[in-house]
C-alpha cells in the first residue's frame, strides 16, 4: 500500500512538472495580455540581448481600413519559434489596442484571449518558421500605432514587447476608402500610357 501511494505521488509530481514545463502550449492566457510576459515560464526571464527575430511590415505607414501585413520570422534562415503574443497598441507599454488583428496564413493557428480585436496568440507549441498577421486600423484612426510582440523560442528563451512603429500616411495620401492615393494615380497613369501606345 505504501509503495502504491509513493508511486502515485511520483506520478502526480511528474504530471505537475510536465505541465509546468509545457507552460501554455496552446497560447498565451488572458493574464499575459497587459505585461505580455509569458505565464508559466518562471524562473526564466526575458532576454535582454537583441532579438533573433524580426517583425516585418508590408508598409511603415497606414491608411484607415487598409490592411498592413505583419510577418514574424527569424533573422537567420531556419530560425524557428514556438509561441507568440502580438498586439496592435497605441503605445508600447500601454495595454490599449487598436484596430483589428487577424491571421494571414492558415498553417499557423491563432486565437484572441485579450480584450479588443487587435491581439493574437498561437494555438500550439509546434516550431514555426514564420507567422503572418493582418492589421486593419479603425476608420478615423490617425495616431501612431505599434505592433508589439512577445516571441518565444522555447520555455527558457523569449523576448518581451519587441515592437515596430506605424504612422498615418496622411490625408493627402489616403482616399476615403483607405487606398493610397499614390497607388491610384499610378494605375491611372498606366491606363493612360496603355491607351496612348495602343490606339
ROSE-4610 file (N, C-alpha, C; in Angstrom, 1 decimal, always signed):
// ROSE-4610
residu = [X/X/X/X/X/X/X/X/X/X/X/X/X/X/X/X/X/X/X/X/X/X/X/X/X/X/X/X/X/X/X/X/X/X/X/X/X/X/X/X/X/X/X/X/X/X/X/X/X/X/X/X/X/X/X/X/X/X/X/X/X/X/X/X/X/X/X/X/X/X/X/X/X/X/X/X/X/X/X/X/X/X/X/X/X/X/X/X/X/X/X/X/X/X/X/X/X/X/X/X/X/X/X/X/X/X/X/X/X/X/X/X/X/X/X/X/X/X/X/X/X/X/X/X/X/X/X/X/X/X/X/X/X/X/X/X/X/X/X/X/X/X/X/X/X/X/X/X/X/X/X/X/X/X/X/X/X/X/X/X/X/X/X/X/X/X/X/X/X/X/X/X/X/X/X/X/X/X/X/X/X/X/X/X/X/X/X/X/X/X/X/X/X/X/X/X/X/X/X/X/X/X/X/X/X/X/X/X/X/X/X/X/X/X/X/X/X/X/X/X/X/X/X/X/X/X/X/X/X/X/X/X/X/X/X/X/X/X/X/X/X/X/X/X/X/X/X/X/X/X/X/X/X/X/X/X/X/X/X/X/X/X/X/X/X/X/X/X/X/X/X/X/X/X/X/X/X/X/X/X/X/X/X/X/X/X/X/X/X/X/X/X/X/X/X/X/X/X/X/X/X/X/X/X/X/X/X/X/X/X/X/X/X/X/X/X/X/X/X/X/X/X/X/X/X/X/X/X/X/X/X/X/X/X/X/X/X/X/X/X/X/X/X/X/X/X/X/X/X/X/X/X/X/X/X/X/X/X/X/X/X/X/X/X/X/X/X/X/X/X/X/X/X/X/X/X/X/X/X/X/X/X/X/X/X/X/X/X/X/X/X/X/X/X/X/X/X/X/X/X/X/X/X/X/X/X/X/X/X/X/X/X/X/X/X/X/X/X/X/X/X/X/X/X/X/X/X/X/X/X/X/X/X/X/X/X/X/X/X/X/X/X/X/X/X/X/X/X/X/X/X/X/X/X/X/X/X/X/X/X/X/X/X/X/X/X/X/X/X/X/X/X/X/X/X/X/X/X/X/X/X/X/X/X/X/X/X/X/X/X/X/X/X/X/X/X/X/X/X/X/X/X/X/X/X/X/X/X/X/X/X/X/X/X/X/X/X/X/X/X/X/X/X/X/X/X/X/X/X/X/X/X/X/X/X/X/X/X/X/X/X/X/X/X/X/X/X/X/X/X/X/X/X/X/X/X/X/X/X/X/X/X/X/X/X/X/X/X/X/X/X/X/X/X/X/X/X/X/X/X/X/X/X/X/X/X/X/X/X/X/X/X/X/X/X/X/X]
num = [1/1/1/2/2/2/3/3/3/4/4/4/5/5/5/6/6/6/7/7/7/8/8/8/9/9/9/10/10/10/11/11/11/12/12/12/13/13/13/14/14/14/15/15/15/16/16/16/17/17/17/18/18/18/19/19/19/20/20/20/21/21/21/22/22/22/23/23/23/24/24/24/25/25/25/26/26/26/27/27/27/28/28/28/29/29/29/30/30/30/31/31/31/32/32/32/33/33/33/34/34/34/35/35/35/36/36/36/37/37/37/38/38/38/39/39/39/40/40/40/41/41/41/42/42/42/43/43/43/44/44/44/45/45/45/46/46/46/47/47/47/48/48/48/49/49/49/50/50/50/51/51/51/52/52/52/53/53/53/54/54/54/55/55/55/56/56/56/57/57/57/58/58/58/59/59/59/60/60/60/61/61/61/62/62/62/63/63/63/64/64/64/65/65/65/66/66/66/67/67/67/68/68/68/69/69/69/70/70/70/71/71/71/72/72/72/73/73/73/74/74/74/75/75/75/76/76/76/77/77/77/78/78/78/79/79/79/80/80/80/81/81/81/82/82/82/83/83/83/84/84/84/85/85/85/86/86/86/87/87/87/88/88/88/89/89/89/90/90/90/91/91/91/92/92/92/93/93/93/94/94/94/95/95/95/96/96/96/97/97/97/98/98/98/99/99/99/100/100/100/101/101/101/102/102/102/103/103/103/104/104/104/105/105/105/106/106/106/107/107/107/108/108/108/109/109/109/110/110/110/111/111/111/112/112/112/113/113/113/114/114/114/115/115/115/116/116/116/117/117/117/118/118/118/119/119/119/120/120/120/121/121/121/122/122/122/123/123/123/124/124/124/125/125/125/126/126/126/127/127/127/128/128/128/129/129/129/130/130/130/131/131/131/132/132/132/133/133/133/134/134/134/135/135/135/136/136/136/137/137/137/138/138/138/139/139/139/140/140/140/141/141/141/142/142/142/143/143/143/144/144/144/145/145/145/146/146/146/147/147/147/148/148/148/149/149/149/150/150/150/151/151/151/152/152/152/153/153/153/154/154/154/155/155/155/156/156/156/157/157/157/158/158/158/159/159/159/160/160/160/161/161/161/162/162/162/163/163/163/164/164/164/165/165/165/166/166/166/167/167/167/168/168/168/169/169/169/170/170/170/171/171/171/172/172/172/173/173/173/174/174/174/175/175/175/176/176/176/177/177/177/178/178/178/179/179/179/180/180/180/181/181/181/182/182/182/183/183/183/184/184/184/185/185/185/186/186/186/187/187/187/188/188/188/189/189/189/190/190/190/191/191/191/192/192/192/193/193/193/194/194/194/195/195/195/196/196/196/197/197/197/198/198/198/199/199/199]
x = [+0.8/+0.0/+0.9/+1.9/+2.8/+3.5/+3.9/+4.6/+3.6/+2.4/+1.4/+1.2/+1.1/+0.9/+2.2/+3.4/+4.6/+4.6/+4.2/+4.2/+3.2/+2.1/+1.1/+1.6/+2.3/+2.9/+3.9/+4.7/+5.7/+5.1/+4.0/+3.3/+2.6/+2.0/+1.4/+2.4/+3.6/+4.6/+5.2/+5.3/+5.8/+4.8/+3.5/+2.5/+2.5/+2.6/+2.7/+3.9/+5.0/+6.2/+6.1/+5.5/+5.3/+4.5/+3.4/+2.5/+3.2/+4.1/+4.9/+5.8/+6.5/+7.5/+6.8/+5.6/+4.9/+4.4/+4.3/+3.8/+2.4/+2.2/+0.9/+1.1/+1.2/+1.4/+0.3/-0.9/-2.0/-2.2/-1.2/-1.3/-1.3/-0.9/-0.9/-2.2/-2.4/-3.7/-4.0/-5.2/-5.6/-4.7/-4.1/-3.3/-2.0/-1.7/-0.5/-0.7/-2.0/-2.3/-1.7/-1.6/-1.1/+0.4/+1.1/+2.6/+3.2/+2.5/+2.9/+4.1/+4.2/+5.3/+4.7/+5.4/+4.8/+4.5/+3.4/+2.9/+3.4/+3.9/+4.4/+5.8/+6.5/+7.9/+8.9/+8.5/+9.4/+10.2/+11.4/+12.2/+12.9/+12.6/+13.2/+12.7/+13.6/+13.3/+13.5/+13.0/+13.1/+14.5/+14.8/+16.1/+16.3/+17.5/+17.9/+18.8/+19.3/+20.1/+19.2/+19.8/+19.0/+18.2/+17.0/+16.2/+16.7/+16.5/+16.9/+15.8/+14.7/+13.5/+13.3/+12.6/+12.2/+10.7/+10.1/+8.7/+8.7/+8.3/+8.4/+7.0/+6.9/+5.7/+5.7/+4.5/+4.4/+4.5/+4.2/+4.3/+4.5/+5.4/+5.6/+4.6/+3.8/+2.7/+1.3/+0.3/-1.0/-2.1/-3.2/-4.4/-5.5/-6.5/-7.6/-8.3/-8.7/-9.4/-8.5/-7.2/-6.3/-5.4/-5.4/-4.6/-3.1/-2.4/-1.0/-0.6/+0.3/+0.7/+1.9/+1.8/+2.8/+3.4/+4.7/+5.3/+6.4/+6.2/+7.2/+8.1/+9.4/+10.3/+11.6/+12.5/+13.8/+14.7/+15.7/+16.6/+17.5/+17.8/+18.5/+17.6/+17.9/+17.1/+17.0/+15.8/+15.6/+15.4/+15.6/+15.4/+13.9/+13.6/+12.2/+11.8/+10.5/+10.0/+8.7/+8.3/+7.2/+5.9/+6.1/+4.9/+5.0/+3.9/+3.9/+2.6/+2.7/+1.6/+1.8/+0.9/+1.1/-0.1/+0.1/-1.0/-0.7/-1.7/-1.6/-1.9/-1.0/-1.2/-1.0/-1.6/-1.4/-0.1/+0.5/+1.8/+2.4/+3.7/+4.3/+4.0/+4.0/+3.8/+2.4/+1.5/+0.1/-0.8/-1.5/-2.4/-3.7/-3.6/-4.7/-4.5/-5.3/-5.2/-6.1/-5.7/-6.5/-6.6/-7.7/-7.9/-8.3/-8.0/-8.3/-7.1/-6.7/-5.6/-6.1/-5.8/-6.3/-5.1/-5.4/-4.3/-4.2/-3.0/-2.7/-2.3/-2.0/-1.7/-2.4/-2.9/-3.7/-3.0/-1.6/-0.9/-0.4/-0.7/-0.4/-1.7/-2.1/-3.3/-3.2/-4.2/-4.2/-5.5/-5.5/-6.7/-6.5/-7.6/-7.5/-8.0/-7.2/-7.6/-7.7/-7.4/-7.4/-8.6/-8.7/-9.8/-9.5/-10.6/-10.4/-10.2/-10.0/-9.9/-8.5/-7.5/-6.2/-5.1/-5.4/-4.5/-4.6/-3.4/-3.4/-2.3/-2.6/-1.5/-1.6/-0.6/-0.5/-1.5/-1.8/-2.7/-2.0/-0.7/+0.1/+1.6/+2.3/+3.7/+4.7/+4.1/+4.9/+5.9/+7.1/+8.1/+7.5/+7.7/+7.2/+8.3/+8.3/+9.4/+8.9/+7.6/+7.0/+5.5/+5.0/+3.6/+3.2/+2.2/+1.7/+0.4/+0.3/-0.9/-1.3/-2.5/-3.0/-3.6/-3.1/-3.7/-4.4/-5.7/-6.5/-6.9/-6.4/-6.7/-8.2/-8.7/-10.1/-10.3/-11.5/-11.8/-11.7/-11.0/-10.8/-9.6/-8.9/-7.7/-6.5/-5.8/-4.7/-3.4/-3.5/-2.4/-1.3/-0.1/+0.9/+0.4/+0.8/+0.4/+1.7/+1.7/+2.8/+2.4/+3.1/+2.9/+3.8/+3.3/+4.1/+4.0/+5.1/+5.0/+6.0/+5.5/+6.4/+6.6/+7.8/+8.1/+8.9/+8.4/+9.0/+9.7/+11.0/+11.8/+11.6/+11.7/+11.4/+11.1/+10.8/+10.4/+11.3/+12.6/+13.5/+14.1/+13.6/+14.2/+13.1/+12.9/+11.8/+12.2/+11.6/+11.8/+10.4/+10.3/+9.1/+8.9/+7.8/+7.4/+8.4/+8.8/+9.5/+8.5/+8.9/+7.9/+8.4/+7.5/+7.7/+6.6/+7.0/+6.0/+5.4/+4.1/+3.5/+3.0/+3.0/+2.5/+1.4/+0.6/-0.5/+0.1/-0.4/+0.2/-0.3/-1.3/-1.8/-2.9/-3.8/-5.0/-4.7/-3.6/-3.2/-2.8/-2.5/-2.0/-3.1/-4.2/-5.2/-6.5/-7.2/-8.6/-9.5/-10.8/-11.8/-12.0/-11.7/-11.9/-10.6/-9.6/-8.3/-7.2/-7.5/-6.5/-5.5/-4.3/-3.3/-3.5/-3.5/-3.7/-2.6/-1.4/-0.3/-0.5/-1.0/-1.3/-2.3/-3.4/-4.5/-4.0/-3.2/-2.6/-1.8/-1.0/-0.1/-0.9/-2.0/-2.9/-3.4/-3.9/-4.4/-3.4/-2.2/-1.1/-0.8/-0.8/-0.6/-1.6/-2.9/-4.0/-3.8/-3.5/-3.3/-2.2/-1.1/+0.0/-0.3/-1.1/-1.5/-2.4/-3.3/-4.2/-3.4/-2.5/-1.7/-0.8/-0.4/+0.6/-0.1/-1.4/-2.1/-3.2/-3.5/-4.6/-4.1]
y = [-1.2/+0.0/+1.3/+1.2/+2.4/+2.6/+1.5/+1.6/+2.2/+1.8/+2.3/+3.8/+4.2/+5.7/+6.4/+5.9/+6.5/+6.7/+5.6/+5.6/+6.6/+6.7/+7.7/+9.1/+9.4/+10.7/+11.0/+10.1/+10.3/+10.6/+9.9/+10.1/+11.5/+11.9/+13.2/+14.4/+14.2/+15.2/+15.3/+14.2/+14.2/+14.9/+14.7/+15.3/+16.8/+17.3/+18.7/+19.3/+18.6/+19.2/+19.3/+18.2/+18.2/+19.4/+19.6/+20.8/+22.1/+22.2/+23.4/+23.6/+22.5/+22.7/+23.1/+22.6/+22.9/+24.3/+24.9/+26.3/+26.4/+27.2/+27.3/+27.0/+25.8/+25.4/+25.8/+26.0/+26.4/+27.9/+28.7/+30.1/+30.9/+32.2/+33.0/+33.2/+33.0/+33.2/+34.7/+35.0/+36.4/+37.1/+36.4/+37.0/+37.6/+37.3/+37.8/+39.0/+39.4/+40.4/+41.8/+42.2/+43.5/+43.6/+42.9/+42.9/+42.2/+41.2/+40.4/+39.5/+39.2/+38.3/+36.9/+35.9/+34.6/+34.0/+33.4/+32.8/+31.4/+31.0/+29.6/+29.3/+30.4/+30.2/+30.5/+30.9/+31.1/+29.8/+30.0/+31.2/+31.9/+31.5/+32.1/+33.6/+34.4/+35.8/+36.2/+37.3/+37.8/+38.1/+37.8/+38.1/+39.6/+40.0/+41.5/+41.8/+40.7/+40.9/+41.1/+41.5/+41.7/+40.5/+40.7/+39.5/+38.9/+37.6/+36.8/+36.8/+37.5/+37.5/+38.9/+39.0/+40.3/+40.3/+41.6/+41.8/+42.7/+42.2/+42.9/+43.4/+44.6/+45.2/+45.4/+45.2/+45.5/+47.0/+47.8/+49.2/+49.8/+50.8/+51.5/+52.6/+52.9/+53.8/+53.1/+53.7/+53.1/+54.1/+53.6/+54.4/+53.6/+54.4/+53.7/+52.7/+51.6/+50.5/+49.8/+50.1/+49.4/+48.4/+47.2/+46.1/+46.4/+46.1/+46.1/+44.7/+44.0/+42.7/+42.7/+41.9/+41.8/+40.3/+40.2/+38.9/+38.7/+37.7/+37.4/+36.3/+36.5/+35.5/+35.6/+34.6/+34.6/+35.5/+36.2/+37.0/+36.1/+34.9/+33.9/+32.9/+32.4/+31.4/+30.1/+29.7/+28.4/+28.6/+29.9/+30.2/+30.1/+29.1/+28.9/+29.4/+29.5/+29.9/+29.1/+29.0/+28.1/+28.9/+30.1/+30.8/+32.3/+33.0/+34.5/+35.1/+36.3/+37.1/+38.5/+38.8/+40.1/+41.0/+42.3/+43.2/+44.5/+45.1/+46.4/+47.4/+48.2/+49.1/+50.5/+51.4/+52.9/+53.3/+52.6/+52.8/+51.5/+51.3/+50.0/+49.5/+50.4/+50.0/+50.2/+50.5/+50.8/+49.7/+49.1/+48.0/+48.6/+49.2/+49.8/+49.4/+48.5/+48.0/+48.8/+48.7/+49.5/+48.7/+48.8/+48.2/+46.7/+45.9/+44.5/+43.7/+42.7/+41.8/+40.5/+40.0/+38.7/+37.8/+36.5/+35.6/+35.8/+35.7/+35.8/+34.5/+33.5/+32.2/+31.1/+30.1/+29.1/+28.0/+27.9/+26.8/+27.2/+28.4/+28.8/+29.2/+28.3/+28.6/+29.8/+30.6/+31.8/+31.9/+32.6/+32.9/+34.2/+34.8/+36.1/+35.8/+36.0/+35.8/+37.1/+38.2/+39.5/+40.4/+41.5/+42.4/+43.1/+43.5/+44.2/+43.1/+43.6/+42.8/+42.8/+43.4/+43.5/+42.8/+41.5/+40.7/+39.3/+38.6/+37.2/+36.5/+35.2/+34.3/+33.0/+32.2/+30.8/+29.9/+28.8/+27.7/+26.4/+26.3/+25.1/+25.4/+24.5/+24.7/+24.2/+23.9/+23.4/+24.5/+24.1/+25.0/+25.7/+27.0/+27.8/+28.6/+28.7/+29.5/+30.9/+31.1/+32.4/+32.4/+33.6/+33.8/+35.1/+35.0/+36.2/+36.7/+38.0/+38.6/+39.8/+40.2/+41.3/+42.3/+43.5/+44.6/+45.6/+45.9/+46.8/+47.9/+49.1/+50.3/+50.7/+51.2/+51.6/+52.8/+53.0/+54.2/+55.4/+56.5/+57.7/+57.6/+56.5/+56.4/+57.0/+58.0/+58.6/+58.7/+58.1/+58.2/+57.2/+57.3/+56.3/+55.0/+53.9/+52.6/+51.7/+50.7/+49.8/+48.4/+47.6/+46.2/+45.7/+45.1/+44.7/+43.2/+42.5/+41.1/+40.5/+39.5/+38.7/+37.4/+37.0/+35.8/+34.8/+33.6/+32.5/+31.5/+31.4/+30.4/+29.0/+29.0/+27.8/+28.3/+27.4/+27.8/+28.8/+28.6/+29.5/+30.6/+30.7/+31.8/+32.5/+33.8/+34.6/+36.1/+36.8/+38.3/+38.9/+39.9/+40.5/+41.9/+42.2/+43.5/+44.0/+43.1/+43.5/+44.3/+45.4/+46.2/+47.0/+47.3/+48.2/+49.2/+50.4/+51.5/+51.7/+52.1/+52.5/+54.0/+54.7/+56.1/+56.3/+57.2/+57.5/+58.2/+57.7/+58.2/+59.6/+60.1/+61.4/+61.5/+62.5/+62.7/+62.8/+63.5/+63.7/+62.4/+61.4/+60.1/+59.0/+59.3/+58.2/+58.7/+57.8/+58.1/+57.8/+58.1/+57.8/+56.3/+55.5/+54.0/+53.3/+54.1/+53.6/+53.3/+53.3/+53.0/+54.2/+54.0/+55.0/+55.8/+57.1/+57.9/+57.7/+57.5/+57.4/+56.1/+55.0/+53.8/+54.1/+54.8/+55.1/+55.9/+56.9/+57.8/+57.0/+56.1/+55.2/+54.4/+53.8/+53.0/+53.8/+55.0/+55.9/+56.2/+56.5/+56.8/+55.6/+54.4/+53.2/+53.0/+53.3/+53.1/+54.1/+55.4/+56.4/+56.1/+55.6/+55.2/+54.0/+53.1/+52.0/+52.4/+53.3/+53.8/+54.6/+55.4/+56.2/+55.4/+54.3/+53.5/+52.4/+52.2/+51.1/+51.6/+52.9/+53.4/+54.7]
z = [+0.0/+0.0/+0.0/+0.9/+0.9/-0.4/-1.0/-2.3/-3.4/-3.3/-4.3/-4.1/-2.8/-2.6/-3.0/-2.8/-3.2/-4.7/-5.4/-6.9/-7.4/-6.7/-7.1/-6.9/-5.8/-5.6/-6.6/-7.0/-8.0/-9.4/-9.7/-10.9/-11.0/-9.8/-9.8/-9.9/-9.2/-9.3/-10.7/-11.4/-12.8/-13.7/-13.4/-14.2/-14.0/-12.8/-12.5/-13.1/-13.0/-13.6/-15.1/-15.7/-17.2/-17.6/-16.9/-17.2/-17.0/-16.0/-15.8/-16.9/-17.4/-18.4/-19.7/-20.0/-21.2/-21.2/-19.9/-19.8/-20.4/-21.4/-22.1/-23.6/-23.9/-25.3/-26.3/-25.7/-26.6/-26.6/-26.3/-26.5/-25.1/-25.2/-24.0/-23.4/-22.1/-21.4/-21.2/-20.8/-20.6/-19.6/-18.7/-17.7/-18.2/-19.5/-20.1/-21.0/-21.1/-22.1/-21.8/-20.6/-20.2/-20.3/-19.4/-19.4/-20.5/-21.1/-22.2/-21.9/-20.6/-20.1/-20.0/-20.7/-20.7/-19.3/-19.1/-17.9/-17.8/-16.7/-16.5/-17.0/-17.3/-17.8/-16.6/-15.4/-14.3/-14.0/-13.6/-13.2/-14.4/-15.6/-16.7/-16.9/-17.4/-17.5/-19.0/-19.4/-20.8/-21.2/-22.4/-23.0/-23.0/-22.8/-22.8/-24.0/-24.7/-25.9/-27.1/-28.2/-29.4/-29.8/-30.2/-30.6/-31.9/-31.9/-33.1/-34.1/-33.8/-34.7/-35.3/-36.4/-37.0/-37.0/-36.9/-37.2/-38.4/-39.5/-40.8/-41.2/-41.7/-42.1/-43.6/-44.2/-45.7/-46.0/-45.0/-45.1/-43.7/-43.6/-42.3/-42.1/-43.1/-43.0/-43.2/-42.8/-43.0/-43.4/-43.9/-44.2/-43.5/-43.0/-42.3/-43.2/-42.6/-43.3/-44.3/-44.4/-45.3/-44.6/-45.0/-44.3/-44.4/-43.3/-43.3/-42.9/-43.7/-43.4/-42.4/-41.3/-40.3/-40.4/-40.5/-40.6/-39.5/-38.7/-37.6/-38.2/-38.2/-38.7/-38.1/-38.3/-37.8/-38.6/-38.0/-38.7/-39.6/-39.1/-39.9/-40.5/-41.7/-42.3/-41.4/-41.3/-40.5/-39.0/-38.5/-37.1/-36.7/-35.9/-35.5/-34.2/-34.0/-32.7/-32.4/-31.1/-30.8/-30.4/-29.9/-29.5/-29.7/-29.6/-29.7/-29.2/-28.8/-28.4/-29.1/-30.0/-30.7/-30.5/-30.4/-30.2/-31.1/-31.6/-32.2/-31.1/-30.6/-29.5/-29.9/-29.1/-29.3/-28.6/-27.7/-27.1/-26.7/-26.7/-26.5/-25.1/-24.1/-22.7/-22.1/-23.0/-22.6/-23.2/-22.3/-22.7/-23.3/-24.5/-25.2/-26.7/-27.1/-28.5/-29.5/-30.7/-31.7/-33.0/-33.7/-35.0/-34.8/-35.8/-35.9/-36.4/-35.6/-36.0/-36.3/-37.5/-38.0/-38.5/-38.6/-39.1/-40.6/-41.1/-42.6/-43.2/-42.4/-43.0/-42.3/-43.0/-42.5/-41.8/-42.0/-41.3/-39.9/-39.5/-38.1/-37.4/-36.4/-35.7/-34.7/-34.7/-33.8/-33.1/-32.0/-31.2/-30.4/-30.0/-29.2/-27.8/-26.8/-25.4/-24.6/-25.4/-24.7/-25.1/-24.5/-24.8/-26.1/-26.8/-28.1/-29.2/-30.4/-31.6/-32.1/-31.4/-32.0/-31.2/-30.8/-30.1/-30.7/-30.9/-31.4/-30.7/-30.4/-29.9/-30.6/-30.4/-31.1/-30.4/-31.1/-30.6/-30.4/-30.7/-30.4/-30.2/-29.7/-29.5/-30.6/-31.7/-32.8/-33.3/-33.8/-34.3/-35.5/-35.6/-36.7/-37.3/-38.6/-39.3/-39.5/-39.5/-39.6/-39.2/-38.9/-38.7/-39.4/-40.2/-40.9/-40.3/-39.9/-39.4/-40.2/-40.1/-40.9/-39.9/-39.9/-39.1/-39.9/-39.5/-40.2/-39.2/-39.4/-38.5/-38.6/-37.5/-37.5/-38.4/-38.9/-39.6/-38.7/-39.2/-38.4/-37.5/-37.4/-36.6/-37.3/-36.7/-37.4/-36.5/-35.3/-34.3/-34.7/-34.2/-34.3/-33.7/-34.3/-33.8/-33.7/-32.8/-32.6/-32.7/-33.5/-33.4/-32.4/-31.3/-30.1/-29.9/-29.9/-29.9/-28.8/-28.1/-27.3/-28.1/-28.3/-29.2/-28.3/-28.3/-27.5/-28.4/-28.2/-28.9/-28.2/-26.9/-26.1/-24.7/-23.8/-22.4/-21.7/-21.9/-21.2/-22.0/-23.3/-24.1/-24.8/-24.5/-25.1/-25.0/-25.9/-26.0/-25.8/-24.9/-24.5/-25.1/-25.7/-26.2/-27.3/-28.2/-29.4/-30.2/-30.8/-31.5/-32.7/-33.6/-34.7/-34.8/-35.3/-35.3/-36.7/-36.7/-37.9/-37.8/-38.8/-38.8/-39.9/-39.6/-40.5/-41.8/-42.9/-44.2/-44.5/-43.9/-44.1/-45.1/-44.9/-45.7/-47.1/-47.5/-48.9/-49.6/-48.8/-49.4/-49.3/-48.6/-48.4/-49.0/-49.6/-50.1/-49.0/-49.2/-48.1/-47.8/-48.8/-48.6/-48.1/-47.8/-47.3/-48.3/-49.6/-50.5/-50.6/-50.9/-51.0/-52.4/-52.3/-53.5/-54.5/-54.0/-55.0/-55.8/-55.2/-56.0/-57.0/-56.6/-57.5/-58.7/-58.4/-59.5/-60.4/-59.9/-60.7/-61.7/-61.2/-62.0/-63.2/-62.8/-63.9/-64.9/-64.5/-65.5/-66.3/-65.8/-66.5/-67.6/-67.2/-68.2/-69.3/-69.0/-70.0/-70.9/-70.4/-71.2/-72.2/-71.7/-72.5/-73.6/-73.3/-74.4/-75.4/-75.0/-75.9/-76.8/-76.3/-77.1/-78.0/-77.7/-78.4/-79.3/-79.3/-80.1/-80.9]
